[in-house]
Amino acid sequence: MLALYAEILHSDYHVLTCSNSQDATGILAEESVQLVILEPAVGGQYGWELLRTITGEYSVPVIVCSALDDRKSGLEAGAVAYLVKPVLSTALREVLRNVLSELRR
């Protein structure tokens, strides 16, 4: 899914990818990141911890795209949107545009 999301979004956005919490926090510390798309289930419990870290320490909005329908936990942990897979590329783009639009206001 990582490669698919990157392919879907790269024509409109500068996309950085990683597959673990350590790389994610490294990118957040070094780059100017406007938004994160996260699949917390991939990292097990660490994915949910990463969500809380991103929203707490970096104040970057997070869209969760997960095979698990655990919207309540995701939104309580700080996600601005929660999409349950499979996610259509049009739906992902729309949510991403809406979140970025809200940031600009």
C-alpha positions in Angstrom: 0.0 0.0 0.0 2.9 2.3 0.7 4.0 2.2 -2.9 0.5 2.5 -4.2 -0.3 5.6 -2.1 3.0 7.2 -3.2 2.2 6.5 -6.8 -1.3 7.9 -6.5 -0.1 11.1 -4.8 3.3 11.9 -6.3 1.9 13.8 -9.3 0.3 16.4 -7.0 2.5 16.2 -3.8 6.1 15.7 -2.7 5.8 12.3 -1.1 8.2 10.8 1.4 7.8 7.2 2.5 9.0 5.0 5.3 8.0 1.7 6.8 8.9 2.1 10.5 8.5 4.5 13.4 12.2 5.4 13.7 12.4 6.5 10.0 9.1 8.3 10.4 10.2 10.4 13.3 13.6 11.0 11.6 11.7 12.4 8.5 9.5 14.5 10.7 12.5 16.0 12.6 14.4 16.8 9.4 11.7 17.7 6.8 8.9 20.2 6.6 6.0 17.8 6.6 2.5 19.1 6.1 0.6 15.9 6.6 1.1 12.2 7.4 -0.8 9.2 6.1 -0.4 6.3 8.5 -1.3 2.7 8.7 -1.0 2.0 12.4 -1.7 -1.7 12.2 1.5 -2.4 10.3 3.6 -1.4 13.3 1.4 -3.2 15.8 1.1 -1.2 19.0 4.0 1.0 17.8 1.8 2.4 15.1 -0.7 3.8 17.6 2.2 5.2 19.6 3.6 6.8 16.5 0.2 8.4 15.8 0.2 10.0 19.3 3.8 11.1 18.9 3.2 12.7 15.6 0.1 14.6 16.7 1.6 15.5 20.1 5.3 16.3 19.4 5.2 17.4 15.8 1.7 18.9 15.5 1.3 17.4 12.1 -2.2 16.3 11.0 -2.5 12.5 10.4 -4.9 10.7 8.1 -5.2 7.1 9.2 -5.7 4.5 6.4 -6.2 1.2 8.0 -7.6 -2.3 7.3 -8.8 -2.2 10.9 -12.0 -0.3 11.5 -11.0 1.3 14.8 -12.1 4.8 14.1 -12.8 5.7 17.7 -9.2 4.8 18.8 -7.7 6.6 15.8 -9.6 9.8 16.3 -9.1 9.8 20.0 -5.3 9.3 19.4 -5.3 12.5 17.3 -6.0 11.5 13.7 -7.9 14.2 11.7 -9.5 11.5 9.4 -9.8 7.8 9.5 -10.3 5.8 6.3 -11.0 2.1 6.2 -9.3 0.1 3.5 -9.8 -0.5 0.7 -9.6 3.2 0.0 -10.4 4.5 -3.4 -7.7 6.9 -4.8 -10.4 9.5 -5.3 -11.4 9.3 -1.7 -7.8 9.5 -0.5 -7.2 12.6 -2.6 -10.4 14.3 -1.5 -9.7 13.8 2.2 -6.1 14.9 1.7 -7.2 18.1 -0.1 -9.8 18.8 2.6 -7.3 18.5 5.4 -4.7 20.6 3.7 -7.4 23.2 2.9 -8.4 23.4 6.6 -4.7 24.0 7.5 -4.5 27.0 5.2 -7.5 28.7 6.9 
